[in-house]
Amino acid sequence: MCPHFHIPLQSGDDGILKKMHRPYSSRLFKELVLKINELLPDAAIGVDILVGFPGESTAAFERTCHIIEQLPVSYLHIFPFSPRKGTPAYHFPDKLPTDIVRQRCRIIREIGNLKRSVFYQKFIGRELEIIIEDRRGTPLGYRRGTTANYVPVLVKDSGTLSQSQEPVNITIEKVNNDLRVFGKSSALQT
């Protein structure tokens, strides 16, 4: 079992959660995330956020930002609200203007990038196992792999790394400003 959790928060505002018919409160979500972090401090905790649900006030949005800023989450999946026929929310009043939803998505994305950076950086200097994946989207001379806790790592390929199901030990060396994580294969270290 991999130390990776993906949990839908949707909103940090209990009024919005109730309108969404979510069976939990922001307090329960917070307790769950803190418990996971206590038991598995290196686990990745991803969170779904739905921005711009009808009736989401500035205060409700700020509560969502606040809970995310407080918690040891690793990354965010952010979705702007879009009305879908056949759902109760399709007919809800108080829909937000598109420009406000976009602005709020941008704010949440910035918080998410900061959270991702903090999570990645805590592994600098540590040895982790990765599974090597294909070369698509990687810089020339590198291979991409992913750790059990969902950290994508670029590793310099001297021709010894191959895509297989066998883990490879690497040491995390740095995290760039664009959130690319670079590691070095332990087999190549002297």
Secondary structure, DSSP 4 states (H G I P E B T S, - for coil): --SEEEEEEE-S-HHHHHHTT-SS-HHHHHHHHHHHHHH-TT-EEEEEEEE--TT--HHHHHHHHHHHHHS---EEEEEE----TTSGGGG-S-PPPHHHHHHHHHHHHHHHHHHHHHHHHTTTT-EEEEEE---TTPPTTEEEEEETTS-EEEEE--S----SSS-EEEEEEEE-TT--EEEEEGGG--
